[in-house]
Amino acid sequence: VSGDGSHLFIFSGYNITETSRSISTMQSVSMDGSGKEQKMNVLGLNGETYYSRMASAVTLSTGHVLLSGGKGMEQDVFLLYGTDLLLWDRRQSLKQGRRGHSSAVTQLGGDEAVIVAGGWNGQGHPLDSVEMYNVENNVWQYLN
């Protein structure tokens, strides 16, 4: 959900039996009742399209969105901001590449942090690791 609550952003999805029905674009749905939906392909580094299938995203207190992992881009992390989240900045990579994982935002000792857990690695093996991202310092660390 956008920082002002006006839009729902859908970033990911994967249909194992019909990959053509997987969500590989960011979709923005207005919450004002207009029923409009906008699909956006966001260019990554070197002009390639970023596919966020099986990624995880959280809305930070600033209204920016932290997008992590995803099929084929398991270690990538981006900070999305600006009008309709069209501006993307690459952030520090995850320590363990993952897809199909969960993420949550929290406050720890006055600092905003993102916790990511579970999912699968690039070879499809399940992960039992948990990482924490310090938003202000752009640093990941494992949690034991």
N, C-alpha and C positions, 0 to 999 in steps of 0.2 A: 504494500500500500504506500502511496506517495506520502511525503512528509506532511502535506496539508490535508490528506485524506480524500482527495478528489479523484484519484485514479488507482486502479488495481493493475499491477504489472505482473504478467505471467511470463516466466523465463524459461521454463524447462518442461520436459516430458519425454517419455520414451515408450514406444510400443514395440515390444520384442518380436512380435510376429509380423508386424507391418511397419517397418521403419519409415515408410513414406508418410505415415500418420503421426510421426513423432514431431514434437514442437522444436524447431531449430531457430526460431526467431523470437524476439521479445514482442509481446502483445500488450497493448495499453487499452484498458477498458475504462471509459469515463463512468464515474459514480453518480453523475447528475441525472441519470435516468434517460439520457439520449440514446442509449443502446449502441453507440458507435464503438467500433473496434478498429484499431490500427496496428498492422503488423510492420515491424521494422527489422531489417537486417543491419546489424551494426558491424562495421569493418574493424578488424583487429589489426595487429601489427603487420606490416608489409602488404596491406591491402586485402588480406584474406578475410573471408567471412567468419565471424566467431559463431560456432555452433555450441549452444549451451545445453544440449540434451543431458539430462541427469545431473545438472548443476544444482547448487543450493544458493539461495539469496536471502539476505536480511536487510531490513530498513534500519539505518542508524539514527541516532537522536537528531542529527543534522538534516534528515530527510534524504540523505544520500543512500545508495544501496551498495552493499558489498556482495559481489557474485563470486562464488568459489567453485573450482573443479568443473567436472562435466566430462562426458564421453569424448575421448580424443584430446582433451585439454585438462587432464586430471590435476595438474599442479598450478594452473593459472588462476589468478585472483585479480579482479578488476573493481575499482570504485566508480560507480555510475552517478552522475550528478547533472545539474542543469535542467532546463525545460525539457520535459518528457524523457529525462535521463539519456540524452543523446551524446553526452560527453563521457568518455571512458578513460580512466587512468589505470595503467597496469600497477599493481601493488606487489609486495613481497610474495613469492610463491609459497604454496603450502609445503610443509616438510615432507608429507606423504601424499602423493597424488591420489585423488579419490573421485568417485562418481556415485550418485545415488545416496549421498550422505545427508545428514541433517545439520542444521546450524541454528544457533540462537544468539541473541544479543543480550548482554548483561552489563552491570556496573560492578567493578571489583576495585575496592580501595579508591574510589573516586574516578577511576579510569574506565572508559567504555571498552568492552572486549567482546569478541565474537568467538563462540565455542563451536567447533565442528567435530562430528563424531560419526564413526561407522562408515558405511558404504562399501565400495569395492575398489580395488586398484585397477590399473590398466589392463591386467591380465584376467580380470573378473574374479579374483580371490577376495573373500570377505575380509574387512579390516576391523580390528577391535581397538584401534588407537583413537585418542582424543587430542585435539590441538586447540590452543587458544591464541587469538590474534589481538594484539594491543593496537587499537585503531590509531591512537595519537603517534605511537612510535613506529608503526608499520613493521612489526616484528611478530613472527609465529614462534610458539614453543609447545613442546609436548606436555601434556598433563599426565601424571602417573596415577 
